[in-house]
Amino acid sequence: DAESHYRIIGLDSGSYRVSFSPCWAEGGVASALIADAYEGVTVTRGQTTALAARATRIGASISGTVTLPGGSATQLSDLCVTASRVPWARDNAWRNATLSSAGQFLLQGLAAGAKYRIEVRSCGQQSDLIPKSITVASVSEGATQSAGTIVMAKGGTISGTVSVVGNPALDAASGVCVSGQPVPAPNDGSGWV
């Protein structure tokens, strides 16, 4: 509420983890906060478990710019930026950001001193761009480190036609899904990677 009080209602008896993290709307102070949690909170049906006040902190931030290659059909608004902690950790494991019209992003609420994998990829639509990732070390609480400029590259395309043997009336629109996965390249001759 307006006075920072919270209530989680309708819980069955048991042990709970109570998490404090930014809501996913972008902007504002909340998006810069570091996630925190109470572990092992015991709840009894019909009773209220009162917890001590919890203070949260402003986290580190990583900023950067994404640029598109010439001739790409993908727009900046079709791309999403994600930061995931390396190695992965339960709290502050990842953050998302969208790109501005100029390709700029700001990932906030990151754990200070941790390394992050920054990945830029399509937000779900098909894209003619190859997903790209880089690793960046985070900075101190409240500070922002630049990831620099991430230059996207245009990818290749596979195309063709699919039909059902014995019934040419059925086509891909009838429920046949087509996907492509990379095949591992041979390594130095001692086997597959």
Residue frames as qw, qx, qy, qz and C-alpha x, y, z in Angstrom:
[[0.000, 0.886, 0.463, 0.000, 0.00, 0.00, 0.00],
 [0.223, 0.885, -0.047, 0.406, 1.01, 3.68, 0.08],
 [0.422, -0.799, 0.376, -0.204, 2.78, 3.13, 3.42],
 [0.350, 0.506, -0.788, -0.012, 4.77, 0.10, 2.14],
 [0.589, -0.158, 0.687, -0.395, 2.68, -2.44, 4.09],
 [0.462, 0.197, -0.740, -0.447, 2.00, -5.81, 2.47],
 [0.679, -0.084, 0.585, -0.435, -0.30, -8.80, 3.09],
 [0.347, 0.190, -0.838, -0.375, -0.20, -12.18, 1.41],
 [0.625, -0.079, 0.433, -0.645, -3.52, -13.88, 2.14],
 [0.898, 0.191, -0.075, -0.389, -5.12, -17.30, 1.62],
 [0.320, 0.527, -0.783, 0.076, -2.04, -19.36, 2.53],
 [0.904, -0.247, -0.327, -0.124, -2.23, -22.93, 3.78],
 [0.645, -0.698, 0.307, 0.050, -0.14, -24.06, 6.77],
 [0.902, 0.240, 0.052, 0.356, 3.50, -24.63, 5.88],
 [0.492, -0.527, 0.166, 0.672, 6.91, -23.08, 5.37],
 [0.480, 0.831, 0.263, 0.103, 7.24, -20.20, 2.90],
 [0.506, -0.071, 0.136, 0.849, 9.88, -18.10, 1.22],
 [0.117, 0.907, 0.341, -0.216, 8.77, -14.44, 1.22],
 [0.590, 0.145, 0.275, 0.745, 10.48, -12.58, -1.63],
 [0.048, 0.873, 0.134, -0.467, 10.91, -8.85, -2.13],
 [0.499, 0.003, 0.529, 0.686, 11.73, -7.99, -5.74],
 [0.163, 0.297, -0.170, -0.925, 10.95, -5.35, -8.34],
 [0.640, 0.498, 0.513, -0.282, 7.61, -5.66, -10.04],
 [0.615, 0.120, 0.558, 0.544, 8.06, -6.12, -13.77],
 [0.265, 0.933, 0.233, 0.071, 6.82, -2.69, -14.83],
 [0.664, 0.222, -0.057, 0.711, 9.84, -0.75, -16.01],
 [0.082, 0.630, -0.048, 0.770, 11.11, 2.43, -14.46],
 [0.577, -0.725, -0.030, -0.374, 10.83, 3.94, -11.03],
 [0.221, -0.666, 0.652, -0.288, 12.83, 3.20, -7.91],
 [0.867, -0.142, 0.412, -0.244, 11.50, -0.36, -7.54],
 [0.887, 0.453, -0.083, 0.041, 13.16, -1.57, -10.77],
 [0.334, 0.708, -0.516, 0.349, 16.58, -0.63, -9.32],
 [0.615, -0.557, 0.420, -0.366, 16.15, -2.60, -6.07],
 [0.229, 0.322, -0.918, 0.024, 18.06, -5.78, -5.21],
 [0.770, -0.281, -0.435, -0.372, 15.79, -8.75, -4.57],
 [0.074, -0.366, 0.756, -0.537, 15.75, -10.05, -1.00],
 [0.707, -0.241, -0.549, -0.375, 13.86, -12.76, 0.90],
 [0.526, -0.421, 0.585, -0.452, 12.91, -14.24, 4.24],
 [0.501, 0.164, -0.831, -0.175, 13.49, -18.01, 4.22],
 [0.367, -0.164, -0.885, 0.235, 11.51, -20.58, 6.20],
 [0.325, -0.163, 0.219, -0.906, 8.57, -18.38, 7.26],
 [0.044, -0.222, -0.968, 0.112, 6.10, -20.62, 9.11],
 [0.426, -0.138, -0.144, -0.883, 2.41, -20.01, 8.40],
 [0.110, 0.200, 0.929, -0.292, -0.44, -21.56, 10.37],
 [0.115, -0.472, -0.685, -0.542, -3.91, -21.69, 8.85],
 [0.341, -0.798, -0.473, -0.151, -6.15, -18.97, 10.32],
 [0.536, -0.677, -0.080, 0.497, -3.22, -17.11, 11.93],
 [0.359, 0.917, -0.100, 0.144, -1.19, -14.04, 10.89],
 [0.803, -0.194, -0.001, 0.563, 2.58, -14.34, 10.83],
 [0.055, 0.997, -0.027, -0.052, 4.08, -10.87, 11.33],
 [0.807, 0.169, -0.020, 0.565, 7.55, -10.29, 9.93],
 [0.361, -0.635, -0.030, 0.683, 10.03, -7.60, 10.96],
 [0.365, 0.877, -0.030, -0.310, 10.40, -4.62, 8.63],
 [0.801, 0.060, 0.375, 0.462, 12.65, -5.36, 5.66],
 [0.070, 0.841, -0.191, -0.501, 14.91, -2.75, 4.07],
 [0.831, 0.376, 0.300, 0.277, 15.90, -3.23, 0.45],
 [0.356, -0.589, 0.277, 0.670, 18.89, -1.70, -1.33],
 [0.541, 0.764, -0.139, -0.322, 19.52, -0.06, -4.70],
 [0.889, -0.037, 0.367, 0.272, 21.46, -2.50, -6.87],
 [0.272, -0.405, 0.499, 0.716, 24.06, -2.11, -9.56],
 [0.634, 0.657, 0.228, -0.337, 23.08, -1.35, -13.17],
 [0.476, -0.128, 0.617, 0.613, 24.44, -2.20, -16.61],
 [0.441, 0.741, 0.132, -0.489, 23.69, 0.03, -19.58],
 [0.433, -0.154, 0.680, 0.571, 24.45, -0.32, -23.25],
 [0.481, 0.539, -0.119, -0.681, 23.38, 0.21, -26.82],
 [0.651, 0.150, 0.727, 0.159, 22.28, -2.32, -29.45],
 [0.276, 0.558, -0.327, -0.711, 22.77, -1.62, -33.15],
 [0.821, 0.329, 0.443, -0.149, 21.23, -3.43, -36.11],
 [0.432, -0.144, 0.609, 0.649, 22.99, -4.47, -39.31],
 [0.334, 0.366, -0.248, -0.833, 21.92, -2.81, -42.55],
 [0.478, 0.095, -0.702, -0.519, 19.15, -4.60, -44.43],
 [0.053, -0.120, -0.933, 0.336, 17.65, -6.29, -41.37],
 [0.359, -0.485, -0.548, -0.579, 13.87, -6.66, -41.27],
 [0.536, -0.509, -0.592, 0.322, 14.00, -6.77, -37.44],
 [0.070, -0.823, -0.011, -0.564, 13.24, -3.55, -35.57],
 [0.147, 0.346, -0.648, 0.662, 14.84, -2.53, -32.27],
 [0.583, -0.233, 0.264, -0.732, 11.40, -2.81, -30.63],
 [0.911, 0.044, -0.320, -0.255, 11.39, -6.56, -31.55],
 [0.614, 0.277, -0.626, 0.393, 14.47, -7.24, -29.40],
 [0.670, -0.720, -0.064, -0.168, 14.75, -7.97, -25.66],
 [0.320, 0.578, -0.611, 0.435, 17.81, -7.68, -23.42],
 [0.849, -0.483, -0.174, -0.127, 18.34, -10.07, -20.49],
 [0.095, 0.646, -0.664, 0.364, 21.01, -10.14, -17.78],
 [0.923, -0.298, -0.213, -0.118, 21.57, -13.50, -16.06],
 [0.391, -0.789, 0.467, -0.081, 24.04, -13.96, -13.24],
 [0.830, 0.345, -0.426, 0.106, 27.15, -16.07, -13.92],
 [0.150, -0.153, -0.964, -0.160, 27.19, -18.47, -12.23],
 [0.424, -0.515, -0.458, -0.587, 23.41, -18.55, -11.80],
 [0.081, 0.001, -0.706, 0.703, 22.13, -17.65, -8.32],
 [0.056, -0.561, -0.824, 0.055, 18.65, -17.94, -6.82],
 [0.029, -0.866, -0.302, 0.397, 18.29, -14.24, -5.96],
 [0.101, 0.824, -0.243, -0.501, 19.02, -11.54, -8.52],
 [0.673, -0.012, 0.666, 0.322, 19.54, -14.26, -11.10],
 [0.344, 0.317, 0.571, 0.675, 18.17, -12.26, -14.04],
 [0.136, 0.637, 0.247, -0.718, 16.73, -8.94, -15.18],
 [0.467, 0.505, 0.600, 0.408, 15.06, -7.85, -18.43],
 [0.005, 0.595, 0.023, -0.804, 15.00, -4.56, -20.30],
 [0.590, 0.673, 0.430, 0.116, 13.51, -3.27, -23.50],
 [0.495, 0.018, 0.222, 0.840, 15.34, -1.09, -25.97],
 [0.140, 0.696, 0.167, -0.684, 14.65, 2.59, -26.50],
 [0.664, 0.723, 0.173, -0.087, 14.07, 3.83, -30.05],
 [0.215, 0.853, -0.476, -0.007, 17.82, 4.61, -30.14],
 [0.827, 0.180, -0.525, 0.092, 18.73, 1.04, -29.06],
 [0.038, 0.490, -0.619, 0.613, 19.70, 1.94, -25.48],
 [0.745, -0.397, -0.515, -0.145, 18.98, -0.31, -22.47],
 [0.126, -0.554, 0.560, -0.603, 19.38, -0.17, -18.71],
 [0.741, -0.225, -0.632, -0.016, 19.39, -3.35, -16.60],
 [0.201, -0.616, 0.366, -0.668, 18.83, -2.45, -12.93],
 [0.789, -0.417, 0.210, -0.398, 18.68, -4.17, -9.54],
 [0.833, 0.293, -0.450, 0.130, 21.75, -6.35, -10.13],
 [0.796, -0.563, -0.042, 0.220, 23.87, -7.81, -7.34],
 [0.049, 0.929, -0.367, -0.027, 27.04, -5.76, -6.84],
 [0.278, -0.603, 0.743, 0.087, 30.30, -7.45, -7.78],
 [0.747, 0.138, 0.650, -0.034, 28.68, -10.31, -9.73],
 [0.058, -0.218, 0.671, 0.707, 29.34, -11.18, -13.38],
 [0.596, 0.457, 0.433, -0.499, 26.38, -11.10, -15.77],
 [0.337, 0.132, 0.756, 0.546, 25.70, -12.61, -19.17],
 [0.337, 0.521, 0.104, -0.777, 23.93, -9.98, -21.28],
 [0.351, 0.189, 0.842, 0.365, 21.87, -11.53, -24.09],
 [0.369, 0.421, -0.049, -0.828, 20.05, -9.75, -26.90],
 [0.146, 0.127, 0.934, 0.301, 17.49, -11.76, -28.85],
 [0.316, -0.330, -0.506, -0.731, 14.05, -11.60, -30.40],
 [0.366, -0.140, 0.515, -0.762, 11.23, -11.05, -27.90],
 [0.576, 0.187, 0.742, -0.287, 9.37, -14.02, -29.40],
 [0.658, 0.670, 0.029, -0.343, 8.76, -13.01, -32.98],
 [0.865, 0.210, 0.212, 0.403, 10.78, -14.52, -35.80],
 [0.100, -0.916, 0.212, 0.326, 13.91, -12.52, -36.39],
 [0.806, 0.545, -0.129, 0.194, 16.55, -12.47, -39.11],
 [0.017, 0.802, -0.493, 0.337, 19.18, -11.68, -36.44],
 [0.712, 0.021, -0.650, 0.264, 21.50, -14.08, -34.62],
 [0.584, -0.799, -0.132, -0.055, 21.08, -13.84, -30.80],
 [0.478, 0.549, -0.404, 0.554, 24.17, -12.28, -29.22],
 [0.678, -0.717, -0.160, 0.023, 25.58, -12.47, -25.70],
 [0.378, 0.594, -0.440, 0.558, 28.50, -10.90, -23.83],
 [0.668, -0.488, -0.475, 0.302, 29.73, -11.17, -20.24],
 [0.053, 0.725, -0.126, 0.675, 30.01, -8.04, -18.09],
 [0.427, -0.199, -0.658, 0.588, 31.20, -7.61, -14.51],
 [0.232, -0.854, -0.426, -0.188, 28.73, -5.64, -12.40],
 [0.237, 0.501, -0.290, 0.780, 29.67, -2.61, -10.34],
 [0.091, -0.064, -0.671, 0.733, 29.00, -1.21, -6.87],
 [0.017, 0.653, 0.737, -0.174, 25.53, -0.74, -5.46],
 [0.087, 0.863, 0.251, -0.430, 23.91, 2.29, -7.01],
 [0.086, -0.596, 0.487, 0.633, 26.51, 2.58, -9.81],
 [0.805, 0.521, 0.178, -0.220, 26.13, 1.86, -13.55],
 [0.429, -0.385, 0.654, 0.491, 28.67, 0.05, -15.75],
 [0.563, 0.565, -0.216, -0.563, 28.55, 0.29, -19.53],
 [0.810, 0.063, 0.573, 0.105, 28.33, -2.87, -21.62],
 [0.153, -0.345, 0.532, 0.758, 29.30, -0.75, -24.62],
 [0.601, 0.371, -0.193, -0.681, 27.69, -1.27, -28.02],
 [0.577, 0.017, 0.816, 0.009, 26.36, -4.71, -28.93],
 [0.354, 0.420, -0.456, -0.700, 26.33, -5.07, -32.71],
 [0.785, 0.169, 0.530, -0.271, 23.80, -7.60, -33.97],
 [0.042, -0.323, 0.770, 0.548, 24.50, -9.74, -37.05],
 [0.744, 0.239, -0.112, -0.614, 22.06, -10.86, -39.73],
 [0.565, -0.196, 0.801, -0.037, 21.62, -14.63, -39.82],
 [0.112, 0.109, -0.827, -0.540, 21.03, -17.14, -42.59],
 [0.681, 0.115, 0.173, -0.703, 17.69, -18.62, -43.63],
 [0.166, 0.013, 0.971, 0.171, 16.38, -22.12, -44.33],
 [0.574, 0.271, 0.090, -0.767, 13.31, -22.36, -46.52],
 [0.038, 0.056, -0.954, -0.292, 11.38, -25.14, -48.22],
 [0.660, -0.118, -0.218, -0.709, 8.04, -26.86, -48.58],
 [0.201, -0.110, 0.930, -0.286, 6.54, -29.63, -46.49],
 [0.683, -0.012, -0.318, -0.657, 3.79, -31.99, -47.56],
 [0.654, -0.205, 0.651, -0.324, 2.25, -35.13, -46.14],
 [0.080, 0.214, -0.895, -0.384, 3.03, -38.27, -48.19],
 [0.016, -0.329, -0.940, -0.089, -0.18, -39.74, -49.56],
 [0.012, -0.818, -0.565, 0.105, -2.26, -36.61, -48.87],
 [0.401, 0.197, 0.104, 0.889, -1.03, -33.50, -50.69],
 [0.209, -0.769, -0.372, -0.475, -4.11, -31.58, -49.47],
 [0.622, -0.733, -0.155, 0.228, -2.49, -31.32, -46.03],
 [0.483, 0.644, -0.185, 0.563, 0.17, -28.62, -45.71],
 [0.389, 0.104, -0.526, 0.749, 2.23, -26.87, -43.02],
 [0.328, -0.310, 0.099, -0.887, -0.82, -24.83, -42.00],
 [0.787, -0.261, -0.431, -0.357, -2.45, -28.13, -40.92],
 [0.740, -0.643, 0.138, -0.140, -0.32, -28.44, -37.80],
 [0.882, 0.123, -0.099, 0.444, 3.16, -29.39, -38.99],
 [0.271, -0.937, 0.150, 0.160, 5.76, -27.41, -37.05],
 [0.786, 0.446, -0.135, 0.407, 9.18, -26.83, -38.59],
 [0.404, -0.890, 0.192, 0.082, 12.24, -25.97, -36.50],
 [0.720, 0.514, -0.343, 0.314, 16.02, -25.98, -36.88],
 [0.663, -0.726, 0.158, 0.090, 18.66, -26.74, -34.27],
 [0.239, 0.783, -0.574, -0.029, 22.42, -26.36, -34.64],
 [0.984, -0.022, -0.153, 0.091, 24.41, -29.59, -34.93],
 [0.523, -0.750, 0.307, 0.263, 27.66, -29.68, -32.92],
 [0.547, 0.733, -0.404, -0.034, 30.76, -29.29, -35.06],
 [0.926, -0.055, -0.245, 0.282, 33.51, -31.90, -34.77],
 [0.384, -0.887, 0.204, 0.155, 36.31, -30.87, -32.43],
 [0.007, -0.762, 0.608, 0.224, 40.02, -31.58, -32.90],
 [0.581, 0.317, -0.711, -0.235, 39.38, -35.10, -34.17],
 [0.055, 0.137, -0.913, 0.380, 38.91, -36.87, -30.84],
 [0.004, -0.483, -0.868, 0.116, 35.11, -36.89, -31.06],
 [0.054, -0.732, -0.418, -0.535, 32.18, -34.52, -30.90],
 [0.072, 0.268, -0.375, 0.885, 32.10, -31.45, -28.69]]
